[in-house]
Amino acid sequence: MLYSGISWSADGFTVDVIDERGERRQPSRLFGPRHTQELIRYLHGFAGELAAVVDSTNGVLDGRMMAEGLTVYRADPQHLGERPPFAAAPAEDIAAAARRGLGALTRLERHRGTQTGREPDLAEFARISEQALAEATERRTCVSRGSGERREISLTFDDGLQPPYTGQVLDILRRYDVPATFFCTGMYATAYPEYLARMLEEGHGIGNHTWSHPLLFELTRSQLVEQLDRTNEAIATAAGGRAPTLFRPLRLAHSGSAGLARRIGTHHRAVGRRPGRLADARRGHHCHRRGRAGPARLHRAAARQRRRPLADGGGPGPDDRGAAGARFQHRSGRAAAGRTGTSTHTCRRTRRAPYAFHHLHSDRQAPDVPGKPWHHDYEHSTQTDRSATMVHALHYLDGLSTDTSSLVVLPGSHRERADKAARVHLGTDPLPGEVVLEELPPGSTVVLHSALFHARRPRPGGLGKPRYFVDASYCEVGPLWPPVKPYWRYMLRRARELNLAPDRPELFTELTFAEYGGAA
């Protein structure tokens, strides 16, 4: 028997698999929220019977795992130690709890979800919350239904987000010109910003549905506030708009700050909206922060919001998801002016996603050093899957000028799924559509998708000045990335020892790397 503990954090899902002796079958794996299918395939890859175990704060993954044929259990607080303020219990602790006594955990049923076996608790908390619900409704911080004076309904979706279903729902709503409100989890808002942008563009509202879809009555007040605030931040960042003003509780919630009701019951009719072509609305209720826009205004506000115009005149296409569609941009520091200026070339919107540091190197390139031919630096060796993003930040300490070699990039070439050396035979020859960067002030940084073909074109005759630069790269958390140097573990460990990113410990994690495959 194998026991898989699955925890969540701001960066995605960590998986630990142990056997009956408590020994790990594989090193811990971190999967980004966009890579849940890869996580499920990973678990299916183990031979023998496997129990996939989540804790009661993780309600965004169990349904998908059960739909794919995995056996899923829930570990409740009494089976685990103290949880962090914004994360599940560690994956290794969850796996160990299953190994100690799988029979003490709750096996989840697909039609009942994470709440399997906790329905009596939910009903009791709904009962004791009736007075708090009435008080919140009187204060208009909780809305259960409209006045009933007009033939209007509010159509709402408690939405993951989850492809392909979110897109299919949006297609139907657009076909019939029906607005709706999507209550989204923060975990998947960071993973699928293109859906949020489309919702705003097509006139829908977006609300808060917590970060990880936990059993809310088991959270402390501070843990609940963290779930709500982090989700608001994620939605505002991903969608390029304001934070939501509506929160839809999960079955039942208790809250403790910012004007939310203290205790909120469930099973109330949906909030009124406007005449619709639909026969019924999903049952539920919404809470919003005191002093903010109410539910009747949410749709009108959302309809006025549009995705910000992009430099090349379009939104993300099928191969331009989030940062994967970022072609390139450069930021130039202007110390003399006392400010930082930004110049952007055909740059698509980037999204906030969990990234890990991959590698860094620096160089001084003399004027007589030959240029570097056309190449890209995307590190997955098969070069067939670009669903995970890698970016390079090229820092030019002295800038670029007519006295140094220039940087040449080929916009759009990151979509080709080509080998790194596919254009090496062309040297640094000019190519159709190329963009030349040769005038950048000191301190400039060029950020580009690592799969974008680029070259360093030397000055004729080897004249001019040396070029100094630092090259740092970052990879999206999810798949295992190959290290480029045999001492990669030392680099990451040293960065952690120096506390280079105190607010981003995941930046220097080792969990997203495979073993080094080159010569030592």
Beta strands, then each sheet from edge to edge (+ up, - down):
strand 1: 2-9
strand 2: 12-18
strand 3: 29-31
strand 4: 50-55
strand 5: 71-75
strand 6: 106-107
strand 7: 142-143
strand 8: 156-159
strand 9: 181-184
strand 10: 205-208
strand 11: 246-247
strand 12: 253-254
strand 13: 263-264
strand 14: 286-288
strand 15: 328-334
strand 16: 339-345
strand 17: 355-365
strand 18: 372-375
strand 19: 390-396
strand 20: 406-409
strand 21: 435-437
strand 22: 444-449
strand 23: 454-457
strand 24: 467-476
sheet 1: 3+ 2- 1+ 4+ 5+ 6-
sheet 2: 7+ 14- 11+
sheet 3: 8+ 9+ 10+
sheet 4: 12+ 13-
sheet 5: 16+ 15- 22+ 19- 24+ 17-
sheet 6: 18+ 23- 20+ 21-
end
